[in-house]
Amino acid sequence: MELPYRQKEYLYPLIIILGNPIAYRRGIINLKIGLIQLTIKGRLVKVSFNILLLRKDKAILGMP
């Protein structure tokens, strides 16, 4: 399944849990997807994600 994404209006750097920035592609979060619906343990959840695209078909998702 391919999710539609678009350019973020306000860009920001991705910082990992240890407080270090990600160096790949300058580590800038520049894309987002709209609300999607997920079912987790029988509960319907609507969530959107910010995206940092990585190499071939990989990405880091973060919640805004």
C-alpha positions as CSV (number, residue, x, y, z in Angstrom):
1,M,0.0,0.0,0.0
2,E,1.4,3.4,-1.0
3,L,0.4,6.4,1.2
4,P,-0.1,9.8,-0.3
5,Y,2.3,12.4,1.1
6,R,2.9,16.1,0.7
7,Q,5.5,18.7,1.5
8,K,5.4,20.1,5.1
9,E,5.0,23.8,5.5
10,Y,7.3,24.0,8.5
11,L,10.4,21.9,8.4
12,Y,12.4,20.7,11.4
13,P,15.4,18.5,12.2
14,L,14.9,14.9,13.4
15,I,16.5,14.2,16.7
16,I,16.9,10.6,17.9
17,I,16.0,9.6,21.5
18,L,19.6,10.1,22.7
19,G,19.4,13.8,21.6
20,N,21.6,13.4,18.5
21,P,20.5,14.6,15.1
22,I,20.2,12.3,12.1
23,A,22.8,13.1,9.4
24,Y,21.1,11.4,6.5
25,R,19.6,13.9,4.0
26,R,20.5,16.6,6.6
27,G,18.0,15.0,8.9
28,I,15.2,17.4,8.0
29,I,11.6,16.2,8.3
30,N,10.1,17.6,5.1
31,L,7.1,15.4,4.3
32,K,3.8,14.4,6.0
33,I,0.9,12.2,5.3
34,G,-2.7,13.0,6.2
35,L,-4.9,11.2,8.7
36,I,-5.0,7.5,8.3
37,Q,-7.1,5.0,10.2
38,L,-5.5,2.1,12.0
39,T,-7.0,-0.6,14.0
40,I,-4.9,-1.5,17.0
41,K,-6.0,-4.2,19.4
42,G,-9.6,-3.7,18.2
43,R,-9.6,0.1,18.6
44,L,-9.9,2.5,15.7
45,V,-7.2,5.1,15.8
46,K,-6.7,8.1,13.4
47,V,-3.2,9.3,13.2
48,S,-0.9,11.4,10.9
49,F,2.8,11.0,10.5
50,N,5.8,13.2,9.6
51,I,8.2,11.5,7.3
52,L,12.0,11.4,6.6
53,L,12.5,9.3,3.4
54,L,15.5,7.0,3.6
55,R,17.1,4.8,0.9
56,K,15.0,2.5,-1.3
57,D,11.4,2.1,0.1
58,K,12.3,3.0,3.7
59,A,11.3,5.8,5.9
60,I,11.2,7.1,9.5
61,L,7.7,8.0,10.7
62,G,7.2,10.4,13.5
63,M,4.0,11.7,15.2
64,P,3.6,15.5,15.0
